[in-house]
């Protein structure tokens, strides 16, 4: 009968009961703080990708339809006085590739744009030193074909041989800033639809320092690579393919879908998953 008894509507808890509650709280508080800090540290950092929504940029460059639609743009002279170029892959509006809009432009101008110098207006997207551009049918009237020599912009290719690379297959449009997050399982359905709509799939890889690089996936056998990779999008994979450095991008020519193997996230971020081959600007 001498044991303390506390009822919630009492104005003050008995001393023994209060001391017990304080001890429990002081024990739990460090655990709660440590758990919160660990969860925050384990979260992925917010993407630095940028989509210049509502802003149109005029870009002059030579258009190439193969291996994927892109503009090769004069980036000025390097320290040795040599002209350098950057390649800007093109994507369409919404969940579509650029092929449709390019066909509309060619019909409008009654000529092929391939290997011609053109002036396009579009919306830029960029991340990790890479840039792509969204073009839409709203800008067809502003497209100009610039007469002149284009041979000097021919892209130098370098065969890097067959390699195995670990990373994640992404749709670059969303990943480069249209959606955040634009990767992983939360974005899987959207990414698959973008890729099936004609946006060139890319392989996002990390080195052991957490630095990123991007490889454009293409088929070496004529199959529709976009449909072929849909089951592997937004998942950690190991991919064996022939790598070809194409200007400032590296392309992965996939000969067989059997060369794509799902892996665990732990395998993806081990030091052994370093970038194996790099294009210009790639760190290793």
Backbone as CSV, one residue per row, in Angstrom:
resi,resn,N_x,N_y,N_z,CA_x,CA_y,CA_z,C_x,C_y,C_z
1,UNK,0.823,-1.209,0.000,0.000,0.000,0.000,0.858,1.261,0.000
2,UNK,2.175,1.144,0.274,3.042,2.315,0.286,3.644,2.632,-1.087
3,UNK,3.436,1.728,-2.102,3.954,1.974,-3.438,3.291,3.188,-4.058
4,UNK,4.097,3.994,-4.775,3.556,5.178,-5.435,2.647,4.768,-6.593
5,UNK,1.588,5.493,-6.751,0.633,5.205,-7.823,0.277,6.524,-8.508
6,UNK,0.382,6.545,-9.858,0.160,7.800,-10.584,-1.026,7.649,-11.521
7,UNK,-1.929,8.596,-11.440,-3.076,8.662,-12.339,-2.904,9.900,-13.211
8,UNK,-3.164,9.766,-14.495,-2.852,10.825,-15.453,-3.438,12.180,-15.147
9,UNK,-4.588,12.231,-14.485,-5.192,13.542,-14.240,-4.666,14.204,-12.976
10,UNK,-3.743,13.536,-12.279,-3.149,14.159,-11.092,-2.250,15.326,-11.514
11,UNK,-2.196,16.445,-10.776,-1.417,17.625,-11.176,0.088,17.393,-11.171
12,UNK,0.591,16.418,-10.412,2.021,16.198,-10.322,2.284,14.719,-10.073
13,UNK,3.283,14.184,-10.817,3.625,12.771,-10.630,4.404,12.585,-9.346
14,UNK,4.280,11.441,-8.705,5.087,11.143,-7.507,6.568,11.180,-7.836
15,UNK,7.424,11.477,-6.862,8.858,11.657,-7.109,9.508,10.403,-7.691
16,UNK,9.193,9.254,-7.161,9.787,8.018,-7.656,9.422,7.758,-9.114
17,UNK,8.174,7.977,-9.453,7.710,7.774,-10.831,8.394,8.771,-11.764
18,UNK,8.513,10.021,-11.332,9.146,11.060,-12.146,10.617,10.736,-12.407
19,UNK,11.330,10.259,-11.364,12.733,9.904,-11.545,12.891,8.768,-12.561
20,UNK,12.000,7.790,-12.488,12.061,6.666,-13.417,11.853,7.137,-14.871
21,UNK,10.885,8.020,-15.076,10.617,8.537,-16.421,11.830,9.309,-16.940
22,UNK,12.470,10.108,-16.082,13.653,10.877,-16.495,14.786,9.953,-16.917
23,UNK,14.994,8.875,-16.163,16.062,7.937,-16.509,15.812,7.290,-17.871
24,UNK,14.560,6.923,-18.098,14.206,6.299,-19.391,14.435,7.281,-20.543
25,UNK,13.991,8.533,-20.344,14.149,9.537,-21.389,15.614,9.838,-21.679
26,UNK,16.418,9.933,-20.628,17.842,10.208,-20.816,18.552,9.051,-21.515
27,UNK,18.039,7.837,-21.342,18.608,6.668,-22.024,18.206,6.650,-23.494
28,UNK,16.943,6.985,-23.763,16.417,6.922,-25.138,16.921,8.077,-25.997
29,UNK,17.075,9.282,-25.408,17.404,10.477,-26.185,18.668,10.318,-27.047
30,UNK,19.798,9.841,-26.497,20.989,9.677,-27.359,20.754,8.694,-28.508
31,UNK,19.975,7.638,-28.234,19.674,6.659,-29.290,18.862,7.314,-30.405
32,UNK,17.876,8.122,-30.020,17.048,8.808,-31.017,17.886,9.781,-31.845
33,UNK,18.738,10.554,-31.173,19.580,11.522,-31.878,20.555,10.818,-32.822
34,UNK,21.182,9.738,-32.354,22.132,8.994,-33.181,21.422,8.358,-34.379
35,UNK,20.250,7.796,-34.166,19.489,7.180,-35.262,19.106,8.217,-36.305
36,UNK,18.649,9.389,-35.840,18.293,10.463,-36.772,19.478,10.930,-37.598
37,UNK,20.628,11.068,-36.938,21.831,11.505,-37.648,22.264,10.474,-38.686
38,UNK,22.191,9.181,-38.334,22.571,8.128,-39.274,21.636,8.084,-40.472
39,UNK,20.339,8.224,-40.219,19.375,8.214,-41.325,19.611,9.393,-42.259
40,UNK,19.908,10.559,-41.683,20.177,11.739,-42.509,21.446,11.555,-43.336
41,UNK,22.477,10.960,-42.728,23.749,10.756,-43.426,23.617,9.748,-44.560
42,UNK,22.743,8.752,-44.366,22.572,7.706,-45.368,21.706,8.143,-46.542
43,UNK,20.982,9.252,-46.401,20.138,9.721,-47.484,20.982,10.195,-48.666
44,UNK,20.489,9.979,-49.900,21.185,10.482,-51.073,21.159,12.002,-51.071
45,UNK,22.251,12.592,-51.513,22.302,14.047,-51.587,21.356,14.548,-52.672
46,UNK,20.818,15.744,-52.483,19.884,16.314,-53.437,20.610,16.570,-54.758
47,UNK,19.983,16.199,-55.836,20.617,16.312,-57.147,20.937,17.761,-57.493
48,UNK,22.105,17.963,-58.113,22.493,19.291,-58.580,22.126,19.499,-60.046
49,UNK,21.410,18.528,-60.630,20.989,18.657,-62.024,20.088,19.869,-62.193
50,UNK,20.124,20.467,-63.384,19.358,21.697,-63.614,18.610,21.635,-64.945
51,UNK,17.348,22.017,-64.917,16.497,22.096,-66.102,16.047,23.545,-66.240
52,UNK,16.464,24.203,-67.321,16.147,25.629,-67.489,14.717,25.791,-68.000
53,UNK,13.774,25.395,-67.171,12.360,25.400,-67.553,11.910,26.813,-67.939
54,UNK,11.267,26.929,-69.095,10.750,28.216,-69.555,11.776,29.118,-70.198
55,UNK,13.035,28.681,-70.259,14.097,29.501,-70.854,14.607,28.831,-72.124
56,UNK,14.532,29.539,-73.236,15.021,29.011,-74.504,16.417,29.543,-74.785
57,UNK,17.288,28.647,-75.211,18.664,29.009,-75.554,18.914,28.675,-77.015
58,UNK,19.514,29.604,-77.730,19.832,29.381,-79.146,21.236,28.776,-79.245
59,UNK,21.321,27.639,-79.923,22.589,26.914,-80.027,22.894,26.665,-81.501
60,UNK,24.120,26.969,-81.900,24.582,26.729,-83.262,25.566,25.568,-83.256
61,UNK,25.321,24.599,-84.128,26.209,23.447,-84.193,25.894,22.595,-85.402
62,UNK,26.686,21.578,-85.593,26.476,20.637,-86.697,25.660,19.464,-86.173
63,UNK,24.575,19.158,-86.874,23.668,18.093,-86.431,24.132,16.740,-86.964
64,UNK,24.157,15.755,-86.075,24.442,14.370,-86.449,23.275,13.501,-85.987
65,UNK,22.754,12.676,-86.874,21.644,11.804,-86.485,22.115,10.495,-85.874
66,UNK,23.361,10.087,-86.187,23.911,8.839,-85.664,25.142,9.120,-84.812
67,UNK,25.355,8.374,-83.763,24.571,7.228,-83.310,23.277,7.613,-82.600
68,UNK,23.203,8.837,-82.071,21.964,9.392,-81.520,21.907,10.849,-81.959
69,UNK,20.712,11.444,-82.040,20.626,12.856,-82.445,21.415,13.754,-81.500
70,UNK,22.316,14.570,-82.059,23.092,15.479,-81.229,23.640,16.622,-82.070
71,UNK,23.979,17.716,-81.396,24.658,18.850,-82.017,26.109,18.855,-81.574
72,UNK,27.011,19.082,-82.517,28.426,19.246,-82.177,28.718,20.736,-82.244
73,UNK,29.071,21.316,-81.110,29.142,22.767,-80.950,30.589,23.196,-80.727
74,UNK,30.975,24.260,-81.416,32.308,24.844,-81.251,32.408,25.454,-79.850
75,UNK,33.369,24.958,-79.063,33.542,25.437,-77.687,34.722,26.369,-77.537
76,UNK,35.275,26.843,-78.681,36.406,27.756,-78.622,37.731,27.014,-78.721
77,UNK,38.807,27.733,-78.492,40.142,27.155,-78.605,40.692,26.745,-77.242
78,UNK,41.453,25.659,-77.246,42.094,25.233,-76.002,43.401,26.013,-75.806
79,UNK,44.163,25.667,-74.799,45.364,26.440,-74.468,46.444,26.329,-75.551
80,UNK,46.328,25.322,-76.423,47.288,25.163,-77.512,46.801,25.795,-78.814
81,UNK,45.616,26.435,-78.753,45.082,27.095,-79.933,44.262,26.194,-80.831
82,UNK,44.030,24.938,-80.406,43.222,24.024,-81.206,41.746,24.209,-80.893
83,UNK,40.903,24.118,-81.918,39.465,24.248,-81.716,38.925,23.011,-81.014
84,UNK,38.140,23.228,-79.953,37.519,22.112,-79.232,36.011,22.143,-79.441
85,UNK,35.408,20.984,-79.288,33.978,20.858,-79.520,33.340,20.110,-78.349
86,UNK,32.065,20.412,-78.123,31.258,19.618,-77.202,30.055,19.094,-77.972
87,UNK,29.613,17.912,-77.602,28.447,17.308,-78.241,27.263,17.377,-77.292
88,UNK,26.128,17.837,-77.797,24.921,17.993,-76.984,23.840,17.062,-77.521
89,UNK,23.583,15.924,-76.854,22.491,15.044,-77.282,21.154,15.777,-77.218
90,UNK,20.261,15.450,-78.151,18.959,16.095,-78.236,17.859,15.147,-77.775
91,UNK,16.868,15.691,-77.079,15.671,14.947,-76.702,14.464,15.781,-77.093
92,UNK,13.310,15.131,-77.199,12.091,15.829,-77.569,11.307,16.291,-76.360
93,UNK,10.152,16.884,-76.638,9.279,17.382,-75.570,8.530,16.203,-74.947
94,UNK,8.283,16.282,-73.656,7.566,15.202,-72.982,8.410,13.942,-72.952
95,UNK,7.752,12.804,-73.041,8.452,11.519,-72.989,8.766,11.028,-74.398
96,UNK,9.469,11.855,-75.160,9.765,11.523,-76.551,11.210,11.863,-76.874
97,UNK,11.776,11.084,-77.799,13.083,11.399,-78.316,13.004,12.532,-79.315
98,UNK,14.159,12.901,-79.881,14.215,14.051,-80.797,13.942,13.675,-82.245
99,UNK,13.871,12.379,-82.572,13.732,11.979,-83.965,12.474,12.557,-84.622
100,UNK,11.372,12.567,-83.877,10.123,13.074,-84.438,10.201,14.546,-84.807
101,UNK,10.697,15.367,-83.908,10.797,16.798,-84.175,11.805,17.082,-85.273
102,UNK,12.892,16.299,-85.329,13.879,16.492,-86.398,13.243,16.185,-87.753
103,UNK,12.426,15.139,-87.819,11.732,14.821,-89.081,10.814,15.962,-89.496
104,UNK,10.117,16.564,-88.527,9.238,17.699,-88.834,10.045,18.878,-89.388
105,UNK,11.206,19.123,-88.793,12.052,20.221,-89.275,12.532,19.935,-90.696
106,UNK,12.921,18.690,-90.955,13.402,18.335,-92.287,12.303,18.460,-93.330
107,UNK,11.077,18.102,-92.954,9.945,18.275,-93.869,9.693,19.753,-94.133
108,UNK,9.781,20.559,-93.083,9.566,21.997,-93.216,10.606,22.626,-94.137
109,UNK,11.858,22.200,-94.013,12.940,22.789,-94.805,13.234,21.997,-96.078
110,UNK,12.556,20.871,-96.242,12.695,20.030,-97.438,14.136,19.602,-97.677
111,UNK,14.817,19.241,-96.604,16.196,18.760,-96.710,16.568,17.993,-95.453
112,UNK,17.561,17.139,-95.572,18.075,16.431,-94.408,18.976,17.363,-93.600
113,UNK,18.890,17.260,-92.283,19.742,18.087,-91.418,21.076,17.420,-91.126
114,UNK,21.195,16.140,-91.451,22.387,15.393,-91.070,23.656,16.019,-91.655
115,UNK,24.639,16.273,-90.771,25.929,16.870,-91.128,25.816,18.313,-91.620
116,UNK,24.690,18.963,-91.305,24.542,20.376,-91.671,24.640,21.243,-90.421
117,UNK,25.153,22.445,-90.611,25.219,23.396,-89.499,23.857,24.055,-89.350
118,UNK,23.318,23.993,-88.141,21.979,24.510,-87.890,21.973,25.377,-86.641
119,UNK,20.936,26.197,-86.543,20.693,26.988,-85.338,19.374,26.506,-84.749
120,UNK,19.431,25.960,-83.549,18.247,25.440,-82.873,17.994,26.213,-81.590
121,UNK,16.720,26.351,-81.259,16.351,26.887,-79.949,15.780,25.752,-79.122
122,UNK,16.213,25.677,-77.887,15.716,24.625,-77.021,15.987,24.933,-75.562
123,UNK,15.615,23.980,-74.721,15.791,24.119,-73.271,16.941,23.230,-72.823
124,UNK,17.903,23.822,-72.146,19.090,23.084,-71.736,18.878,22.366,-70.401
125,UNK,19.499,21.194,-70.301,19.542,20.433,-69.064,20.993,20.039,-68.839
126,UNK,21.460,20.105,-67.598,22.852,19.760,-67.384,23.105,19.273,-65.960
127,UNK,24.119,18.407,-65.877,24.584,17.911,-64.586,25.965,17.310,-64.777
128,UNK,26.792,17.386,-63.764,28.124,16.762,-63.764,28.935,17.100,-65.002
129,UNK,28.829,18.338,-65.477,29.606,18.767,-66.624,29.075,18.299,-67.965
130,UNK,27.900,17.668,-67.986,27.278,17.196,-69.221,26.045,18.035,-69.534
131,UNK,25.763,18.205,-70.823,24.625,19.018,-71.241,23.823,18.271,-72.301
132,UNK,22.489,18.316,-72.196,21.603,17.859,-73.259,20.598,18.972,-73.517
133,UNK,19.854,18.874,-74.637,18.914,19.942,-74.972,17.578,19.357,-75.425
134,UNK,16.506,19.927,-74.894,15.156,19.553,-75.304,14.691,20.473,-76.425
135,UNK,14.225,19.884,-77.529,13.681,20.658,-78.638,12.217,20.275,-78.813
136,UNK,11.414,21.218,-79.292,9.985,20.950,-79.463,9.491,21.536,-80.770
137,UNK,8.301,21.104,-81.174,7.722,21.561,-82.441,7.376,23.041,-82.401
138,UNK,7.300,23.630,-81.204,7.002,25.064,-81.102,8.114,25.917,-81.703
139,UNK,9.308,25.326,-81.833,10.461,26.104,-82.293,10.854,25.796,-83.737
140,UNK,9.998,25.076,-84.480,10.338,24.724,-85.856,10.592,25.963,-86.703
141,UNK,9.744,26.967,-86.521,9.855,28.175,-87.352,11.171,28.914,-87.132
142,UNK,11.785,28.715,-85.967,13.013,29.457,-85.660,14.275,28.714,-86.089
143,UNK,14.134,27.485,-86.581,15.295,26.702,-86.981,15.886,27.276,-88.265
144,UNK,17.214,27.418,-88.276,17.895,27.925,-89.463,19.008,26.951,-89.856
145,UNK,19.152,26.765,-91.159,20.254,25.959,-91.687,21.318,26.915,-92.194
146,UNK,22.519,26.779,-91.666,23.607,27.703,-91.997,24.493,27.058,-93.059
147,UNK,24.582,27.638,-94.240,25.464,27.066,-95.266,26.919,27.210,-94.860
148,UNK,27.729,26.270,-95.268,29.156,26.344,-94.940,29.757,24.969,-94.773
149,UNK,31.049,24.935,-94.546,31.754,23.675,-94.410,31.451,23.028,-93.060
150,UNK,31.288,21.719,-93.078,31.062,20.983,-91.841,32.081,19.867,-91.647
151,UNK,32.923,19.627,-92.660,33.867,18.506,-92.557,34.808,18.660,-91.374
152,UNK,35.131,19.897,-91.015,36.084,20.115,-89.932,35.543,19.691,-88.580
153,UNK,34.238,19.446,-88.506,33.638,19.032,-87.240,33.448,17.521,-87.166
154,UNK,34.015,16.790,-88.130,33.869,15.339,-88.090,34.382,14.795,-86.757
155,UNK,33.600,13.909,-86.169,33.924,13.408,-84.846,34.980,12.311,-84.911
156,UNK,36.022,12.463,-84.101,37.071,11.457,-84.017,36.597,10.340,-83.097
157,UNK,36.671,9.100,-83.584,36.244,7.955,-82.798,37.456,7.131,-82.382
158,UNK,37.385,6.574,-81.182,38.465,5.741,-80.669,37.870,4.498,-80.027
159,UNK,38.203,3.337,-80.563,37.697,2.075,-80.034,38.453,1.723,-78.754
160,UNK,37.705,1.549,-77.658,38.303,1.246,-76.358,38.202,-0.227,-75.997
161,UNK,37.632,-1.029,-76.906,37.539,-2.463,-76.667,36.358,-2.851,-75.797
162,UNK,36.242,-4.144,-75.507,35.143,-4.662,-74.689,35.485,-4.516,-73.214
163,UNK,34.552,-3.988,-72.466,34.759,-3.769,-71.032,33.492,-4.135,-70.258
164,UNK,33.663,-4.400,-68.978,32.539,-4.563,-68.064,32.436,-3.312,-67.198
165,UNK,31.250,-2.770,-67.099,31.025,-1.547,-66.329,29.807,-1.755,-65.429
166,UNK,29.903,-1.272,-64.205,28.788,-1.350,-63.263,28.157,0.024,-63.103
167,UNK,26.833,0.069,-63.089,26.145,1.345,-62.935,24.645,1.170,-62.979
168,UNK,23.955,2.245,-63.366,22.493,2.240,-63.451,22.071,2.809,-64.795
169,UNK,21.156,2.110,-65.457,20.623,2.603,-66.731,19.556,3.651,-66.424
170,UNK,19.722,4.837,-66.980,18.817,5.958,-66.687,18.246,6.524,-67.984
171,UNK,17.159,7.293,-67.834,16.744,8.140,-68.945,17.333,9.526,-68.650
172,UNK,18.191,10.033,-69.530,18.948,11.247,-69.212,18.091,12.488,-69.057
173,UNK,16.956,12.545,-69.724,16.155,13.770,-69.637,15.708,14.032,-68.197
174,UNK,15.119,13.034,-67.577,14.673,13.220,-66.198,15.856,13.342,-65.255
175,UNK,16.883,12.522,-65.485,18.022,12.525,-64.581,18.767,13.856,-64.634
176,UNK,18.784,14.496,-65.789,19.515,15.750,-65.938,18.713,16.957,-65.441
177,UNK,17.596,16.733,-64.774,16.949,17.843,-64.094,15.451,17.989,-64.229
178,UNK,14.820,17.270,-65.178,13.376,17.436,-65.328,12.633,16.887,-64.122
179,UNK,13.140,15.790,-63.554,12.516,15.201,-62.366,13.566,15.040,-61.267
180,UNK,13.137,15.221,-60.037,14.005,14.978,-58.884,13.173,14.253,-57.817
181,UNK,13.495,12.981,-57.531,14.606,12.216,-58.089,14.309,11.716,-59.497
182,UNK,15.367,11.571,-60.290,15.231,11.053,-61.641,15.954,9.732,-61.793
183,UNK,16.058,8.970,-60.720,16.794,7.706,-60.741,16.179,6.759,-59.730
184,UNK,16.652,5.526,-59.740,16.239,4.553,-58.738,14.823,4.052,-58.929
185,UNK,14.396,3.186,-58.002,13.100,2.523,-58.125,11.927,3.501,-58.113
186,UNK,12.063,4.603,-57.381,10.960,5.566,-57.307,10.689,6.208,-58.668
187,UNK,11.698,6.182,-59.542,11.540,6.797,-60.858,11.451,5.760,-61.976
188,UNK,11.415,4.504,-61.635,11.513,3.427,-62.619,10.435,3.502,-63.699
189,UNK,9.165,3.614,-63.312,8.078,3.625,-64.298,8.219,4.784,-65.279
190,UNK,8.536,5.965,-64.747,8.688,7.148,-65.595,9.871,6.974,-66.543
191,UNK,10.981,6.455,-66.019,12.179,6.285,-66.838,11.929,5.309,-67.983
192,UNK,11.229,4.213,-67.702,10.933,3.233,-68.750,10.120,3.867,-69.857
193,UNK,9.134,4.690,-69.497,8.283,5.314,-70.520,9.049,6.359,-71.336
194,UNK,9.961,7.063,-70.701,10.791,8.014,-71.444,11.683,7.293,-72.455
195,UNK,12.278,6.190,-72.027,13.171,5.439,-72.903,12.379,4.790,-74.038
196,UNK,11.207,4.226,-73.737,10.382,3.635,-74.789,9.859,4.701,-75.739
197,UNK,9.814,5.956,-75.283,9.374,7.056,-76.141,10.461,7.557,-77.079
198,UNK,11.668,6.998,-76.972,12.725,7.350,-77.913,13.893,8.119,-77.330
199,UNK,13.857,8.422,-76.028,14.987,9.122,-75.408,16.129,8.125,-75.246
200,UNK,17.332,8.473,-75.728,18.448,7.512,-75.675,18.787,7.115,-74.242
201,UNK,18.819,5.819,-73.928,19.207,5.407,-72.577,20.687,5.654,-72.346
202,UNK,21.024,5.921,-71.099,22.414,6.113,-70.724,22.751,5.233,-69.529
203,UNK,24.027,4.951,-69.394,24.549,4.213,-68.243,25.254,5.214,-67.340
204,UNK,24.751,5.356,-66.118,25.366,6.248,-65.136,26.296,5.400,-64.274
205,UNK,27.568,5.766,-64.237,28.552,5.002,-63.466,29.252,5.931,-62.479
206,UNK,29.755,5.333,-61.397,30.476,6.059,-60.363,31.855,5.439,-60.186
207,UNK,32.827,6.266,-59.855,34.107,5.694,-59.463,34.153,5.576,-57.943
208,UNK,35.276,5.126,-57.400,35.358,4.880,-55.953,35.351,6.164,-55.132
209,UNK,35.430,7.319,-55.798,35.338,8.603,-55.108,33.915,9.175,-55.157
210,UNK,33.009,8.433,-55.797,31.636,8.894,-55.926,31.418,9.841,-57.084
211,UNK,32.424,10.004,-57.949,32.306,10.891,-59.108,31.584,10.163,-60.237
212,UNK,30.846,10.933,-61.037,29.959,10.352,-62.036,30.470,10.517,-63.458
213,UNK,30.044,9.597,-64.306,30.189,9.763,-65.740,29.027,9.044,-66.414
214,UNK,28.812,9.353,-67.690,27.637,8.860,-68.391,28.036,8.297,-69.748
215,UNK,27.485,7.129,-70.076,27.746,6.464,-71.339,26.430,6.311,-72.096
216,UNK,26.449,6.601,-73.381,25.248,6.455,-74.209,25.154,5.008,-74.668
217,UNK,24.000,4.367,-74.444,23.800,2.973,-74.836,23.221,2.903,-76.243
218,UNK,23.855,2.127,-77.098,23.367,1.911,-78.470,23.522,0.428,-78.790
219,UNK,22.819,-0.003,-79.819,22.883,-1.398,-80.229,23.941,-1.582,-81.308
220,UNK,24.630,-2.708,-81.256,25.604,-3.021,-82.299,25.049,-4.032,-83.295
221,UNK,23.771,-4.420,-83.102,23.179,-5.441,-83.972,21.928,-4.961,-84.703
222,UNK,21.548,-3.702,-84.519,20.374,-3.174,-85.201,19.078,-3.344,-84.441
223,UNK,19.111,-3.979,-83.269,17.884,-4.127,-82.485,17.521,-2.791,-81.843
224,UNK,16.280,-2.663,-81.413,15.844,-1.450,-80.716,16.362,-1.523,-79.280
225,UNK,17.445,-0.836,-79.015,18.071,-0.913,-77.697,17.152,-0.362,-76.613
226,UNK,16.287,0.606,-76.970,15.391,1.185,-75.971,14.432,0.144,-75.417
227,UNK,13.833,-0.651,-76.294,12.933,-1.708,-75.827,13.699,-2.821,-75.122
228,UNK,14.888,-3.107,-75.614,15.661,-4.229,-75.084,16.107,-4.007,-73.644
229,UNK,16.356,-2.743,-73.244,16.891,-2.492,-71.896,15.812,-2.168,-70.875
230,UNK,14.541,-2.169,-71.287,13.494,-1.682,-70.381,13.414,-2.465,-69.068
231,UNK,13.749,-3.747,-69.094,13.672,-4.549,-67.867,14.810,-4.255,-66.899
232,UNK,15.806,-3.489,-67.335,16.977,-3.232,-66.501,17.086,-1.768,-66.062
233,UNK,16.117,-0.956,-66.459,16.178,0.475,-66.156,16.030,0.719,-64.657
234,UNK,16.814,1.673,-64.141,16.736,2.113,-62.745,17.088,1.009,-61.750
235,UNK,17.885,0.053,-62.184,18.371,-1.009,-61.313,19.886,-1.095,-61.439
236,UNK,20.589,-1.471,-60.365,22.038,-1.669,-60.482,22.329,-2.842,-61.425
237,UNK,23.207,-2.621,-62.394,23.525,-3.673,-63.358,25.020,-3.672,-63.662
238,UNK,25.489,-4.797,-64.139,26.815,-4.903,-64.725,26.613,-5.171,-66.212
239,UNK,27.280,-4.382,-67.031,27.058,-4.449,-68.470,28.382,-4.631,-69.194
240,UNK,28.433,-5.619,-70.074,29.614,-5.832,-70.900,29.304,-5.376,-72.317
241,UNK,30.133,-4.492,-72.859,29.876,-3.938,-74.182,31.170,-3.392,-74.769
242,UNK,31.119,-3.103,-76.062,32.263,-2.466,-76.721,32.142,-0.959,-76.539
243,UNK,33.174,-0.348,-76.003,33.170,1.087,-75.742,33.894,1.822,-76.860
244,UNK,33.267,2.882,-77.336,33.861,3.712,-78.379,33.787,5.158,-77.926
245,UNK,34.940,5.802,-77.834,34.961,7.216,-77.499,34.570,8.010,-78.735
246,UNK,33.522,8.808,-78.591,32.937,9.536,-79.709,32.971,11.019,-79.355
247,UNK,34.094,11.673,-79.667,34.247,13.053,-79.231,34.351,13.102,-77.717
248,UNK,33.487,13.887,-77.082,33.534,14.017,-75.629,32.557,13.085,-74.911
249,UNK,31.939,12.158,-75.652,31.084,11.144,-75.051,31.682,9.767,-75.327
250,UNK,31.333,8.816,-74.483,31.702,7.426,-74.734,30.428,6.622,-74.961
251,UNK,30.405,5.852,-76.044,29.251,5.036,-76.387,29.505,3.591,-75.993
252,UNK,28.438,2.919,-75.559,28.510,1.500,-75.243,27.678,0.748,-76.275
253,UNK,28.347,-0.022,-77.127,27.662,-0.813,-78.147,27.343,-2.188,-77.567
254,UNK,26.052,-2.418,-77.326,25.595,-3.652,-76.685,25.204,-4.650,-77.771
255,UNK,25.857,-5.806,-77.769,25.599,-6.817,-78.791,24.544,-7.830,-78.355
256,UNK,24.433,-8.075,-77.058,23.543,-9.124,-76.561,23.007,-8.718,-75.199
257,UNK,21.691,-8.799,-75.035,21.095,-8.444,-73.750,21.539,-9.385,-72.629
258,UNK,22.083,-10.560,-72.986,22.609,-11.460,-71.964,23.844,-10.877,-71.284
259,UNK,24.403,-9.832,-71.912,25.576,-9.188,-71.335,25.214,-8.163,-70.256
260,UNK,23.915,-8.010,-69.991,23.454,-7.143,-68.903,23.041,-8.032,-67.741
261,UNK,23.650,-7.820,-66.580,23.395,-8.683,-65.419,23.017,-7.835,-64.200
262,UNK,21.832,-8.073,-63.613,21.476,-7.342,-62.386,22.456,-7.652,-61.268
263,UNK,22.780,-6.635,-60.483,23.657,-6.805,-59.325,23.023,-6.110,-58.133
264,UNK,23.603,-6.287,-56.967,23.089,-5.623,-55.769,23.663,-4.217,-55.649
265,UNK,23.023,-3.412,-54.850,23.512,-2.056,-54.612,24.884,-2.068,-53.951
266,UNK,25.145,-3.076,-53.106,26.456,-3.175,-52.458,27.545,-3.427,-53.487
267,UNK,27.271,-4.257,-54.481,28.247,-4.505,-55.543,28.492,-3.245,-56.364
268,UNK,27.461,-2.457,-56.525,27.562,-1.256,-57.354,28.517,-0.239,-56.756
269,UNK,28.515,-0.085,-55.440,29.290,0.976,-54.814,30.593,0.502,-54.191
270,UNK,31.003,-0.731,-54.453,32.310,-1.166,-54.011,33.390,-0.486,-54.836
271,UNK,34.612,-0.349,-54.293,35.688,0.257,-55.068,35.942,-0.444,-56.384
272,UNK,35.606,-1.749,-56.467,35.839,-2.493,-57.711,34.940,-2.011,-58.836
273,UNK,33.921,-1.208,-58.521,33.004,-0.743,-59.555,33.439,0.592,-60.138
274,UNK,34.746,0.842,-60.211,35.254,2.087,-60.747,34.952,2.198,-62.217
275,UNK,34.983,3.431,-62.704,34.810,3.670,-64.126,35.986,3.030,-64.850
276,UNK,35.687,2.212,-65.833,36.737,1.452,-66.494,37.310,2.200,-67.688
277,UNK,36.477,2.949,-68.379,36.962,3.685,-69.542,36.283,5.038,-69.562
278,UNK,37.010,6.046,-69.968,36.507,7.408,-69.846,36.603,8.166,-71.163
279,UNK,35.638,9.063,-71.335,35.733,10.024,-72.424,36.350,11.293,-71.894
280,UNK,36.353,12.348,-72.718,36.911,13.626,-72.295,36.178,14.138,-71.080
281,UNK,36.910,14.596,-70.104,36.294,15.184,-68.905,35.952,14.170,-67.841
282,UNK,36.204,12.874,-68.116,35.896,11.850,-67.141,37.012,11.744,-66.124
283,UNK,36.658,11.601,-64.863,37.661,11.432,-63.817,37.689,9.991,-63.370
284,UNK,38.849,9.525,-63.004,38.988,8.122,-62.621,39.894,7.998,-61.413
